[in-house]
């Protein structure tokens, strides 16, 4: 049995040497590997790792609200934080720039609706303090708008002393200014609805 193994090993070595000698005599620029070399090459080549797609973060059950949060966080310097799921499938709550926001999907249009609310912490800034968050919401909904267009619209909007409704780009805007009353402050809000 051992003699047969030695004989087979000898034949393999002889075959490799003969193959090597004959291939060195050929004028080929790229010699073909022997069976033994091919096995060694096969074992040393590591397979490329499969790339797995990055999972989409899930902030909300509703895909319209979830995608809006992702898109907003990609353009804003103040990501939505403390995101909470609301009392319905289509509503969420979050904070950005210190403002409390309602994020919901209008089920009849399947588009995003964002309501930016004053908070106790932001009330001293008045409605003017909403400038940055308004910009980021508007540019997320309507990326074709320029910064100058958004800021000019906002600066004119906050001059209103009463509830107003208007169209801007592909959005419907409802503005309610914050007012100081004898009973306390009636906090303002801006409702932005994608059309």
N, C-alpha and C positions, 0 to 999 in steps of 0.2 A: 504494500500500500504506500509506504513512504517512498519507495523507488519510483512509483508511478507519479507521485506528486513532484518529486525532484525532476523527473523527465519532463513533465508538463511545464514546470517553471523554466527549465532550460530551453524548451522549444519557444516559449513566449519571449524570453530574453533574446534568443537568436532571431526571432521574427522581427522584433523591435529594431535590432541592430541592422538587419538586412534592409528593412524598410527605411531606416535613417540613412543608410549608405546610398540606396537607390534614389531617395528623394533629394539628397544633396547633389547628385549627378544631373538632375533635371534642371532646366533653365527657368522653371516657374518662379515667379517672384513671391508667391504665397503658397508654400507647401501645405498639403492637407495633413491634418494630424492623424496619428495612428489611433487605433481603437483605445489603447490604454491612455494616450494623451487626451483623447476626447472625453473619457470618463473623468480624468483629473480636472480638465477645464470645466466640465459640467458641474462638478462639486464645488469649485471655487467661485463660480458666478453666483452672487446673491440675488435673489429676486427683488424687484422694485416693490417697495411697500405700496399697498393700495391707499389712495387718498380718500378720506372720508369727508363728505360735505359738512360744513359747519352748520350745526343745528340753528334754526331760527329761534331767537329768544321768545319765550311766551310770557307776556305781561298781562294779557287779557284773553278771555275766552273768545271774544268776537274778533275775527280776523281783520276787519277794517280798523278797529281800535288798536289792535296789536301792531299792525303794520304802520299806523300813524305814529305810535310811540317809538318804534324803531327808527323811522325816517326823521322824526323830530330830534331824537337823541343824536343822530348823525350830523345834524346841522347846527344844533344849539350848543352854547357854551354852558348851559345849565340844564343838564338832563332831567327828565322827569324822575322824581324820587318818591319814596313812600307810596308806591302805586298800590291801590286797593281796588278789589273787584266790588262793583256796586250791587245793588239789590236786584238787578236784572242782568240778563245775558249780554246786553248791549252797552252797559254803563260801567265806567271806571272813574276813579278819583286819583289825583296825583298833585305834586308840588313842583314848581319850577320858578326860579328867580324869587322865591318866597311867596308866590301866589298859588292859591288853591284852584285847581282846575277840574272841571267835569269833562270827561272824554266819553262821548257816546256815538253810536252808529244810528243814523236816521234810517229806520227800517224801510221807509217808503222809497228812499233814493239810494240806500246802501252807501252813503257817504258820511264822512266824519263831521261831528259837531263838537266844538270846543267852547266851553264857557270859562272865562278867566275871572276869578272873583278876588276882590280885595280881602285881605286878612287883617287881623289886629296888628300884626307886625308891619304890614305894608300900607296901612291906612294913612300914615303921616306923609307918604310920598304922593298921595292923591292918585288920580287916574294917570297922570304923567309917568308914574313909576312903571306902568305896564308897557312902556315903549319897546323894550327888548323882547319880552315874551310875545307881544303882539307880532313883532317882526318875524320871530322864529316860527310861530304858528302859520302866519301868512305865507312865508317862503316855503314851508313844508307842503302846504296845500297847493300853492300856485307858484312853482319854481321859476316861471317866466317873468315874474315881477322883479324889478330892480330894488335895491336897498333904498335909493332915493324916492322911488314911487311909494314904497311902503311907509317910510318915515314921513313923507309929505302928507299922505292920507291920514296917518295916525295923528300928527300934530294938528291937523284941521279938525279931526274927529273929537279930540279932547277939549276943544273950545266950546262944544255944545253944553248947555246948562240943563237940557231936558233929554228925555229918552228919544233917541233917533234910530231910524233904520235906513240902511243904504246898501248899495251893491258896490263891490270892489273886486276887480279881476273876476275870478270864478267863485267869489264868496258873497254871502249875504251877511251883513254885519248889523247887530243890534247893540246899541251903546246906552248904558244907564249910568250917569255920573254918580259918584258918591256925594252925599249931601249931609251936612251937619244939621241935625234937628234938635229941638229942645229936649227930646227924649234920648238923644244920643246920635250916633252916626248911622245913616242909612248907607250901607256899603254899596259901591258901584260894581258893575261887571261889564264885560264885553263878550257877546256871544258871536262866534264865528262859525258859519255853516257852509261847508263846501257844496257847490251846486253842480 
